Amino acid sequence: MPKFVAIFLAAGLAVAAYANNLREPEVEIHATGLWGVAGESFTVEAKAKSPDGDDLSGFHWCLCDASGAVVLSWKKHSVTGRAKRLKANLSAGSYRLRATDGARFRGDVPVRVLPRENPYAHTLPPIEIHEPPDPETPSGPVRFWRDVRRKEFSQAPGHLRTPRRIVARLCAAYPERVDDLADLVDRMVADMKAVGENALVCPADWDGAPDHLGAWYARFDVEGLKVFPMLELDADAASSRSARHELHRRIERLADVGMRHKSFGGICIRVSRKDTLDAKERARMKEALAERALWVVDDADLAELTNPLRTEDAMALAARGEFGRAARSGARTSFIQVFRTLPAVMFSDEGTPRTDGVRLRQATYEGMSWFYVVNTGATSARVKLEVPARTRDLAKDARVGGIFGAEVLVFTLGPGEMRAYAAPETDVKCKFDSGK
């Protein structure tokens, strides 16, 4: 090769390398809170980095619509340093979050806003649930005379809220495309309300969309339902110290994001056996969740709603969910309606029934006696139940006890059927007899 040709090529390569070094770096946008509901304020928390991990400065944030036009911008928020909290309130549609230097856009993250109106809500009207009322806060004089009688003095109480029982649906699979997730969320909300379920257990991980939990949070925040992200743990992983450590880290990350939403109910851990996690390990996991729940379920519990009630009371139940008529069967809906009329406090077994499947349980809460009878067996059972005066059937919201004395109720409980009651006194017991 002639000498002047080699010099020319070398000079060209040097110029190209110099020009490449002058080219501004690309931008990677890392963001959470990428889902919202039309007409509702939501927050996107975003940070921009170069591919080598360096924070970038001198850029500002923009939200663009499908045509590329800027619909919202935050000119006072450069992307340098820690993540920025970007407040938004947009109409339904798909948007792109981008960084800009004033000349061109850098990076690209999808932001999706769900419609305010659920298209399935009209075809699946919600059923009526008579949840226990919140206790009344006594006035100053009433509290004073009560304290005088008790020979004690109390602080003015804040608003007390009755703990609610949870009936959750398990969402076991996601659609193939993230674009179909919004439709799944709308269908799920309408179907759950038609059945009476008030919570959803959904996989915490999905390769199709790392931010998929934001879709559930955004819609459920508005609908008044709860979300429990689910992590799976088998017996072999539970015995590994590194696996347990990673599980704790994942719980902390999920809790950090979930705590920003009122629909976040806690974390669900799905295990292969009930003894996979001991009490000490569960207590450690619960630390990251503050007041939210740590819910451990196994496959047997998920088979049908009444399974956990065979051995003891349960304040939360979950089962695999179906859409359509199967999900809204009369027996299932009736059970959910009755179960949710009870406060979320632990009930203890009363008496020893002759049949294996029927259980009577009772609890005292807020100056009342609460009790329920449930058939967890596979066949119908005849029940004879003596209830105190002024006892009320909670699902029907009707008095079934006598005005001045006890009343005997005789009825047949089908498989999976439940009856719930409350009496205005705390020192009463039900007399219970059952047989086929």
DOPAZA-659157 format. One record per residue: x, y, z of N, C-alpha, C in turn; residue in one letter. Coordinates in steps of 0.02 Angstrom, whole numbers, plus 32768, in hexadecimal, padded with zeros to 4 digits. Example, Ala and Ser with C-alpha at 12.3 -4.5 7.8 and 13.67 -1.06 7.14 Angstrom:
residues 2
82947EE4818682677F1F818682947F5B8186A 82827F90816282AC7FCB816582858002818AS 
//
This chain:
residues 436
802B7FC48000800080008000802D803E8000M 801F806D7FD3804780AA7FD2804580CD8016P 807C80EF80248083810E8066804E81448071K 803F816C803C800F81A380457FC881888051F 7FB8814C80367F76812F80427F6F811A808BV 7FA480FC80A67FA280E780EC7F9A8123811BA 7FBE8159810B7FB8819681347F7181B28130I 7F5381B080F47F0F81CA80EA7EDC81A18113F 7EE3815E81117EB5813381377EBC813E8182L 7EFA814481997F05815081E07EE7819181F7A 7EEF81C481CD7ED2820681DE7E86820281E1A 7E6881DC81B17E1F81D581B07E0681B281EDG 7E28817D82027E138159823E7E198185827CL 7E4D81AE827F7E5681DB82B97E1E820E82BDA 7E0C822A82827DD6825B82817D94823B8296V 7D8781FD827E7D4A81DA82907D4781CD82DBA 7D8181B882F77D8281AA833F7D7781E98367A 7D948221834F7D8C826183737D4382778370Y 7D24826F83357CDE8282832E7CB18258835AA 7CC38217835F7C9B81EA83897C9F81FE83D2N 7CDB821483E77CE38229842D7CBC8268843CN 7CB4829384097C8E82D084137C4282C48414L 7C2C828A83F97BE5827B83F77BC98275843ER 7B92829584487B758295848B7B5D824E849DE 7B65823C84DC7B5381F884F07B0981EB84EAP 7AF781AB84DF7AB1819884E07A97819A8528E 7A56819585307A37819B85727A0D815E857FV 7A14814285BB79E8810D85D379BC812B860AE 797A81248602794D813E863479338104865FI 793B810B86A0792280D986D078EA80FB86F7H 78AE80DE86F5787580FF8714784580CD8733A 782180E4876577EA80BE878477AC80EA8785T 777280CB878F773480F18790771D8103874AG 772780D5871A771A80E586D476D280D886BFL 76A680CA86EF765F80C086E0763680F28708W 7601810B86E975D38138870B758C812D86F4G 755E815187127517814F86FE7503819586E9V 74DF819A86B274CB81DB869874A6820486CDA 74B9824386D47499826F870474B48269874AG 74E2823B8756750082328798754A82468796E 7560826B87C975A6827D87CD75D0823F87DDS 7609823987BC7637820387CC767E821D87C4F 76AE81F887DF76F3820E87E1772081DC87BET 774781F4878F777B81CC876F77BE81DF878FV 77E181AE87A8782281BA87C6785781A28795E 788081D0877B78AC81C0874378F381D8874FA 792281B4872F796881C68732798981B386F0K 79B581DD86D779D781CF86977A2181C086A3A 7A3A818E867E7A80817B86847A9B816D863FK 7ADD8170863A7AFE815A85FD7B06810F8600S 7B1280EE85C77B1880A585C87B4D808B85F7P 7B8080B486077BB4809D86367BA180AA867ED 7B6480C4868A7B4B80CB86CE7B54811086ECG 7B72814086C87B7C818386E47B3B81AB86E2D 7B2F81D287187AF7820087177B05823786E4D 7AD0824F86C57AD7828386927ABA82C586AAL 7AD782FB86947ABE833D86A67AB283668667S 7A8E839D866E7A8283C886367A4583B5860CG 7A1E8382862379E3836D85FF79A5837D8628F 796B837E8607792B838B862778F98357860FH 78BF83518633788F831D86257855833585FAW 783D830A85CE7802831785A577D782D9859EC 779682E2859B776882AC8589774B82BC8544L 7752828C8516773B829584D27701826584C3C 76D3827B8498769D824F848476B28222844AD 768281FD842D769381CD83F876B181EF83BBA 76A0822F83AE76BB8252837476FF82718380S 7716826E83BF7756828C83D0775282D183ECG 771682EE83F0770D8331840A771483318456A 773383658471773B836C84B976F9838184D9V 76DF835A850876A0836B852A76AC83818572V 76E78373858D76F7838685D17743838885D9L 775C83BB85FA77A483C0860377B483DA8648S 77F083CB865F780883E186A0784C84028695W 784A8442868278888464866F78B5847386AAK 7899847586E678C18485872178E084478740K 78D5840E872278EF83D0873F792283B18710H 796183BF871A7994839E86F2799B8357870BS 79BA832C86E279BD82E586F479FC82D4871BV 7A228304872F7A5E82F587557A4C82E0879CT 7A7782B887BB7A6E82A488007A388270880AG 7A158276884379E48243885579A682468829R 797D8212882E7941820D8806791282478813A 78F0825D87DF78C1829587E37879827B87E7K 7851829D880F780A828B881577E282BA87E8R 77C6829F87B377A482C68780775982BC8787L 773482F0879976EC82EC87A376C982F1875FK 769682C78754767282C88715762782BC8720A 75FF82D686F375B782CA86F175A282D086A8N 759782978688758E8295863F754F8270862CL 7538827B85EF7501825485D47519820F85C1S 74EB81E085B774FE819B85A8752681978567A 7556816A8565757E8162852975C5814B853AG 75EE8145850676348130850D7661816C8501S 76938173852B76C281AB852777098190852AY 773981BC851E778081AA852377A381DD8550R 77C781C5858177EF81F185AC783581F5858EL 784C82348582788D823E856278B382758585R 78F58274857D792082AA8594793582D38557A 793F831485617952833E852879868371853ET 79B28383850F79E383B7851A79CF83F884F9D 799083FB84E17977843684BF797C84318474G 79A48401845B79AD83F98413798E83B783FBA 799783818421797B8341840E796B8318844CR 794082E68442792C82BB8479795F82838484F 7964826D84C27990823484D47968820484FER 797481C484F579528191851D7908818D850CG 78E88158852378A2814F851278848119853FD 7853812D8568783180FE859577E68106858CV 77C080CF8583777880D6857A775480E785BBP 7724811485B776F7812685EF76B0811A85D7V 768980F485FE764680E385E9761380FD861BR 75DD811B860175A88136862B75678110861BV 754C80EE864D751080C6864374D280F28640L 749E80DD861C745F8104861A74408109865FP 74208141866D73FF814986AE73C2811C86B3R 73A08111867B736380E8867A737680A08669E 736380728694736F802B8688733B80118656N 734F7FFA861B731E7FE585E972F57FA885FCP 730C7F82862E72E97F45864372BD7F508680Y 72BF7F8C869E729C7F9786DD72517F9286D6A 72357FA5869C71EC7FA7869471CF7F61868AH 71F57F35866B71DC7EF1865E71E47EC4869AT 720F7ED686CA721A7EAE870672117ED98744L 71D37EE7875971C87F12879271E27EF287D2P 71FD7F1A880172177EFE883F71E07EE4886CP 71EE7EAF889271BE7E9588C271C37EBE8902I 71907EB9892C718D7EDF896A71AF7EB889A2E 71DB7ED989C771FF7EBB89FF71F07EE38A3EI 71D57EC28A7271C97EE48AB272057EDA8ADFH 723B7F018AD472757EFB8AFF72667F188B43E 72887F018B78727B7F1A8BBB72887F658BBFP 725D7F8B8BE172667FD48BE472A17FE68C10P 72BF80208C0172F480398C2C72D8804D8C6FD 72FD80408CA672E480538CE972E0809F8CF0P 72AF80B68D1672A780FD8D2272D981168D56E 72F381528D4A732181708D7A72F881958DAFT 72FE81838DEF72D481A38E2272E681EC8E2BP 72B582158E3C72C0825C8E4872E782668E89S 72FD82A48E94732482B28ED1730082A18F11G 72C182BA8F1C729C82AA8F5A7290825F8F63P 727E823D8F2C727181F48F3172B181D08F45V 72E881E38F26732881C28F36733C81D28F7ER 732F820F8F97734182228FDB731C81F8900FF 72D981F1900872B381CA903872C381809033W 72D281698FF772E781238FF0732881189016R 73578147901073988141903273908146907ED 7360816F90947354817490DD733C813190F8V 730F811190D472F680CF90EA732E809C90EBR 735B80A190B97392807090B673CD808490E1R 73CA80C09100740280DA9128744280E090FEK 743A80FC90C274738107909674638143906AE 7497815F904C748E8199902074B4818B8FDFF 749281958FA874AF81838F6774B781C18F3BS 74E381BB8F0A74EC81F08ED974B181EF8EA8Q 74A482288E8A746F822B8E58748281FD8E1EA 745881CC8E0E746B819C8DDA746481BB8D94P 748D81A38D67748581B78D21744E818E8D01G 744581978CC0741181718C9D742681288C9AH 73FB80FC8CB3740980B58CB373EB80958C74L 741080688C5573F880488C1873F67FFD8C24R 73BD7FDF8C1673B57F978C1D73E17F728BEBT 740C7F448C0174347F1F8BD174097EF58BA3P 74157EF88B6273EB7ED78B3074087E928B1DR 73DD7E628B1473F27E218AFB74007E268AB0R 74307DFE8A9A74477E008A5574327DC08A31I 74147DC889F674097D9189C8742C7DA38988V 74617D7E8978748C7D90894174877D5F8907A 74907D7888CC74937D4E889074DC7D48887AR 74EF7D0C886775327D00884E75337D0A8802L 755B7D3A87EC75687D4387A575A87D1E8794C 75A17CE4877575DA7CB7876C76037CC7872DA 75E67CE886FB76097CF286BC75F87D36869FA 76287D518679761F7D91865876177D86860DY 75FC7DBA85E975F67DB385A0763A7DB3857FP 763C7DA08540767B7D9C851D76997DE1850FE 766D7E14850676857E5784F776737E86852FR 76A07EB5853D76937EE68571765A7F14855DV 764E7F1D851C76177F47850575D37F2A851AD 75D07EE9852875917EC9853D75877ECA8588D 75B97EE485AD75B57EE485F6757D7F12860FL 75767F4C85EF75427F7B860574FC7F5C8600A 74F07F3785CB74AF7F1685C374A57EE185F9D 74DA7EBB860974D67E89863E74C57EA98681L 74E57EE2868F74D87F0586CF748F7F1986D4V 74747F36869E742E7F4C869E73FE7F1186A8D 740B7EDA868373E07E9F868973E47E8286CFR 74207E8186EB742A7E64872D74047E8C8762M 74097ECE875F73E77EF88790739B7EED878EV 737F7EEE875273367EE5874B73217EA08764A 73477E6D875373347E298767733A7E1F87B2D 736F7E3A87D073787E348818733F7E55883FM 732B7E91882972F57EB4884B72B27E8F8842K 72A97E6E8809726C7E4887FE72687E0B882BA 72A27DF0884072A57DB7886C72A77DCB88B5V 72C87E0488C372D07E1B890873177E178921G 73467E0288F7738C7DFF890B73A77E468912E 73D07E52894473EA7E95895074367E9A894DN 74577E67893374A07E68892D74B67E3B88F4A 74F27E4988DB75107E2188A575567E0C88B9L 75657DCC88AF75A97DB288B675C47DA78870V 75F97DCB885E76147DC6881B76607DBC881DC 767C7D9A87EB76C57D9087EB76EA7DD287EDP 771D7DD5881677457E12881C77737E1C87E1A 77827DE687BD77B27DEA8786778F7DD88744D 779F7DFE871177877DEF86CD77BA7E0B869CW 77D67DDE867478097DF3864377EB7E23860FD 77AA7E1E8603778B7E4885D0778A7E9185E1G 778A7EA2862277877EE88638779E7EED8680A 77DB7F03868C77F37F0986D177C87F3786FCP 77A47F6686DD777C7F96870377337F838706D 77237F4286FA76DD7F2E86F476B47F398734H 76D47F36876F76AF7F4187AD76907F8687B0L 76AF7FB6878D76957FFA878C76507FFE876EG 76407FD1873E75FD7FD0872075C97FBC8754A 75D97F89877C75AB7F7387B075A37FA987E5W 75DB7FC687FC75D77FFA882F75AD80368817Y 75B9804C87DA7597808887C0754B807D87C0A 7534804487A574ED803787A274D0802887E7R 74F28000880F74D87FEB885074D880248882F 75058055887B7503809088A574C080B3889FD 74A780B68862746880D98854742C80AE8868V 7431806C885F73F9803F886973F0802988B2E 7420803788DE741A8024892474297FDA8930G 74507FBB890574637F74890D74AC7F6F8922L 74C17F33893775057F29894F752C7EFD891EK 756E7F09891C759C7EE288F375D07EC28920V 75DC7E81891576107E5C893976407E3E8906F 76797E5D88F876AA7E3D88CB76C17DFB88E9P 76C87DC888BE76D77D8488D6771D7D6E88C0M 77427D5488F077837D3588E4777D7CEB88F3L 779F7CC288CD779B7C7988D777DC7C6088F7E 77D47C308924780D7C14894878027BCA8953L 782D7BA1893678267B59894178507B44897DD 78477B06899278697AED89CF78B57AEF89C7A 78CE7ADE898C79177ADD898279347B238988D 79127B55896A792A7B9A896E79277BB489B5A 78F37B9F89DA78EC7BB78A1E79247BA08A4CA 79437B688A3A797A7B4D8A6379BC7B6E8A52S 79BE7B958A1C79FB7BB68A077A007BFB8A27S 7A387C0A8A467A407C4A8A677A417C838A34R 7A627C7989FC7A657CAD89C97A207CB989AAS 79F97C8489A179B67C8C898579897CB389B4A 798E7CA689F579667CCB8A25797B7D148A27R 79BC7D208A2179D57D658A2179BA7D8B89E4H 79BA7D6B89AB799F7D8A896E79557D978975E 79317D69899578E97D72899F78DC7DAF89CBL 79047DB889FF78FD7DF38A2A79087E338A02H 793A7E3389D679487E6E89AD790E7E7D897ER 78F27E4A896178B97E548933787C7E6F8958R 78707E57899578397E7089BD78437EBA89CCI 78807ECD89DE788F7F1389EC78847F4089AFE 78997F28897478907F50893778467F578926R 78207F20892C77D97F23891E77B57F518950L 77C87F4D898F77A97F7789C277B87FC089B6A 77F67FD089A178098016899577DD80368960D 77CD8011892B77A2802B88F677588029890CV 77457FF0892B76FF7FE7893C76E680188971G 7710802D899F76FB805A89D576E1809D89BBM 76F080AD897E76D980ED8962769080E9894BR 767380AD894F762F80A389367602808B896EH 75C580A789737596809189A6757A804C8996K 75818035895875687FF3894675997FBB8958S 75D67FCC896C76077F99897E75F47F7989C1F 75E37F3889BF75CE7F1689FB76067EF38A20G 763C7EE389FD76737EBE8A1A76917E8F89E7G 76B47E5C89FF76D77E2C89D576BA7DE689E1I 76B07DC189AD769B7D7B89B276D67D4E899FC 76E57D1E89CA771A7CED89BC76F77CAA89AFI 77007C90897476E37C4F896277177C19896ER 77067BE9899977357BB489AC77197B718998V 77467B40899477317AFD898177137AD689BBS 772A7AE889F9770F7AC88A3677067AFD8A6BR 76D77AF18A9976C97B228ACE77057B2E8AFBK 772F7AFB8B0577687B028B3277A77B1C8B0FD 77A07B358AD277DB7B4E8AAE77FA7B898AD2T 77D27BB58AF077EB7BEE8B1577D47BE98B5DL 78047BED8B8C77F17BEA8BD377DE7C308BEBD 77C77C348C2977AE7C748C4477E47CA98C47A 78227C958C5778597CC58C5C78687CE48C17K 78687CBA8BE478767CD38BA1783E7D018B88E 78007CF08B9877C87D1B8B8477CC7D5F8BA7R 77E17D5F8BE677E67D9D8C0C781C7DCB8BECA 78537DAD8BD678877DD58BB6786E7DF48B75R 78497DCE8B4E782E7DE88B0F77FC7E1F8B1BM 77D67E1A8B5277A27E4A8B6177BE7E8F8B72K 77FC7E928B8878197ED18B9E78187F068B67E 78217EF28B2978257F228AF277E17F3C8ADDA 77AB7F1F8AF877687F2F8ADF77417F5F8B0CL 77607F768B42773D7FA48B7076FA7F878B84A 76C37FA98B7576817F918B8976627F638B55E 76827F588B1C76657F2E8AE9766E7EE48AFBR 76497EB98AD976477E728AEB767D7E4A8AC7A 76957E178AE976BD7DE38AC976907DA58AC8L 76837D8D8A8F76507D598A8576717D1D8A66W 76737CE58A8976927CA88A71765C7C768A60V 765A7C5E8A2276287C2D8A0C764B7BF489EAV 762B7BBA89EB76457B8189C576117B6B8992D 76237B3D896775F77B29893175B57B0B894AD 75B77AE8898375797ACC899F75487B0389B2A 75627B3B89CE75377B7289E075167B9289A4D 75397B91896B75207BB2892F74EE7B888908L 74E47B4A891C74B77B1E88F6746F7B3788F9A 74577B49893574147B65893C74137B91897AE 73E37BBF897C73E47BF289B073DF7BD689F7L 73B67BA38A0273A97B8B8A4673DF7B5D8A62T 74117B4A8A3A74437B1A8A5174667B308A92N 747E7B6E8A9974A07B808AD774747B7F8B14P 74327B868B0C74047B888B4573F77B448B64L 74117B0F8B4774077ACC8B64742B7AC38BA5R 74657AE48BAC748E7ADA8BE874887B138C19T 74807B518C01747C7B8B8C2E745F7BC68C07E 74517BFB8C2B74377C378C0A746D7C578BDFD 74597C7A8BAD74877C9F8B8174697CE28B71A 74907D188B7874787D5B8B6B747F7D6E8B21M 74A47D458AFC74AC7D528AB474AB7D108A8FA 748A7D0E8A5774847CD28A2E74957CE389E6L 74B07CB389C274C07CBD897B74B17C7D8956A 749F7C84891774927C4A88ED749E7C5D88A4A 74AB7C2B887C74B47C38883474737C548817R 74797C8987F1743E7CAA87D7742F7C97878FG 73F07C9B877D73DA7C90873873AD7CCA8724E 73AB7CD886E3737E7D0B86C9733C7CEA86B6F 73097D1486B372C97CFC8699729E7CDA86CCG 72737CAD86B572407C8E86E0725F7C648718R 72977C42870A72B57C18873E72CA7C42877AA 72E47C7E876D72FA7CA887A472BF7CC387CCA 72857CCD87AA724C7CEB87CB72177CB787DER 722C7C7A87ED71FC7C47880271DB7C5D8843S 719D7C48884D71787C5E888871987C4B88CAG 71B37C0D88CF71D07BF6890D720F7C1E891FA 72397C2B88ED72777C5088FA72687C98890FR 723B7CB888EA722A7CFD88F9720A7D03893DT 71DD7CD4894F71BD7CD5899071EF7CCD89C8S 721F7CA089C072527C9689F3727A7CD689FEF 728E7CF689C872B67D3489CD728F7D6B89F0I 724F7D7189DF72257DA489FF72237D9A8A4AQ 721B7D5B8A6072167D4D8AA772597D568ACAV 728E7D3D8AAC72D17D418ACB72E67D888AD8F 72D57DB58AAA72EB7DFB8AB172C07E238AE2R 728A7E068AFC72637E298B2F72857E268B73T 72B97DFD8B7A72DA7DF48BBA73187E218BC0L 73287E398BFC73657E608C0573A27E338C01P 73DA7E4F8BED74187E298BE5743C7E228C29A 741C7DFC8C56743B7DE88C9574357D9C8C99V 74617D7D8CBE74627D348CC174277D198CE9M 74047CE98CCD73CC7CC78CED73E57C838D07F 73CA7C6D8D3F73DE7C2D8D5C73A57BFB8D55S 73B67BBB8D5273857B858D4A735B7B7E8D89D 731A7B728D7F72EC7B668DB772CA7B228DADE 72CF7AF88DDF72AE7AB78DDC72D27A868DAEG 72BA7A498DAD72D67A148D84729F79F68D59T 729B7A088D1B726579F08CF0726E79A68CE0P 723679848CD17239793D8CC0725479318C7AR 724C79628C4F726679598C0B72A9797C8C05T 72D479608BDB7317797A8BD4731979BF8BB2D 72E979CB8B8672EE7A078B5E72D17A478B7CG 72A47A428BAD72817A7D8BC772A77A9A8C02V 72B07ADC8C0272D37AFE8C3872AB7B398C51R 72A97B438C93728C7B7E8CB272C47BA48CD4L 72CA7BE58CC472FF7C0D8CE272E17C4F8CFBR 73027C6B8D2F72E67CA68D50731F7CD48D65Q 730F7D168D6873407D488D7E731A7D828D9EA 733C7DA88DC873217DE58DE673477E208DC9T 73227E518DAF73427E8B8D9273137EC78D98Y 732F7EFF8DB1730A7F3E8DB872C77F358DDDE 72CA7F108E14728F7F098E3E72587EDD8E23G 72687EB38DF172367E868DD472537E3F8DCFM 72267E0E8DCC723A7DC98DBF722E7DBA8D75S 72617DA38D54725D7D918D0D72687D468D07W 72427D248CDD724D7CDD8CD472367CC88C8EF 72537C918C7772407C778C3572437C2B8C36Y 721C7C0D8C0A721E7BC58C00722A7BB98BB6V 72587B8C8BA6726B7B808B6172727B358B55V 725F7B208B1A72667ADA8B0672A07AD48AD5N 72D77AB88AEC73127AAF8AC173157A698AA3T 72E17A428AAE72E079FE8A9472C579FA8A4DG 72C279BD8A3372AD79B289EE726379A289E8A 724079998A2171F879898A2071D279BA8A4BT 719279BE8A41716779EB8A68716279D38AB0S 71547A028ADD714E79F18B2571147A178B43A 70EE79F58B6F70B77A148B9270D27A348BD2R 70C07A738BDE70DB7A988C1770A27AB18C42V 70AA7AA98C84707C7AC48CB570A47AF48CE1K 70907B338CDF70B87B678D00708B7B938D2CL 709A7B958D6D70757BC08D9A709B7C028DA2E 707A7C398D90709C7C7A8D91707C7CA78DC6V 70A37CD68DE3708A7D018E1870557D338DFFP 70377D558E2E70057D898E1E70247DBF8DF3A 6FFE7DD88DC470107E108D98704B7E018D6AR 70597DC18D5F708C7DAE8D2F70777DC18CE9T 70A67DD98CC170977DED8C7C70BD7DC18C4BR 709B7DAF8C1570BC7D8F8BDC70E07DC78BB5D 71237DC38BB071497DFB8B9571417E048B4AL 713C7DCD8B2571367DD38ADD70F27DEE8AC9A 70BD7DD98AEC707A7DF08ADE70697E318B01K 70937E448B3270887E7F8B5A70427E7D8B7AD 70327E448B996FF07E398BB66FF77E168BFAA 6FC97E268C296FCA7E068C6A6FB07DBE8C65R 6FD57D8F8C836FC07D498C846FB97D308CCCV 6FD57D538CFD6FCC7D428D446F8C7D618D5EG 6F747D468D966F377D618DB46F427DA78DCFG 6F0A7DCA8DDA6F107E0D8DF66F297E0C8E3EI 6F117DDB8E656F247DD78EAB6F497D968EBDF 6F497D668E906F697D268EA16F8A7D068E65G 6FA67CCB8E716FCA7CA68E3D6F997C8B8E09A 6FB47C798DD06F8D7C5D8D996FB47C228D7CE 6F917BED8D686FB27BB38D496FAA7BB78CFEV 6FE27BB58CDA6FE27BB68C916FF47B718C78L 6FCD7B578C4A6FDB7B168C2B6FE07B208BE0V 70177B0B8BC370217B168B7B70547AE38B61F 70567ADE8B2070867AB28AFE70BC7ADC8ADET 70FB7AC98AEB71347AEA8ACD714F7ABF8A94L 71507ADA8A58716F7AB68A2071BA7AB88A24G 71DE7A9389FB72277A9689FA72407ADD89ECP 726C7AF68A1672877B388A0C72587B708A20G 72217B608A4371F27B948A5772017BAD8A9EE 71F17BEC8AAA72017C0D8AEA71C87C3A8B00M 71BD7C3E8B42718E7C6D8B6071B47C948B95R 71A77CD68B9A71CA7D008BCA71997D2A8BF2A 71A77D348C3371787D558C60719E7D838C90Y 71787DB08CAF71947DDB8CE5715E7DE78D18A 71717DE68D5871437DF38D90715E7E2F8DB7A 71317E588DD471477E978DF471687E8F8E38P 716D7E528E52718F7E478E9271CE7E1F8E86E 71FC7E238EB7723C7E018EAF72437DC18ED8T 72147DB48F05721A7D7A8F3271E87D438F1ED 71DC7D3B8EDE71AD7D088EC771D17CD48E9EV 71B37C998E9D71CD7C628E7571947C438E4CK 71A67C298E1271757C068DE971767BBC8DFBC 713D7B9C8DF971387B548E0171327B358DBCK 715D7B048DAF71677AEE8D6B71607AA28D66F 713C7A8C8D3271377A458D2571327A3C8CDAD 71537A098CC1715079FE8C79715179B48C6BS 713779A28C327136795C8C1E711C79588BD8G 712679208BB9711179178B7470C679088B70K 
//
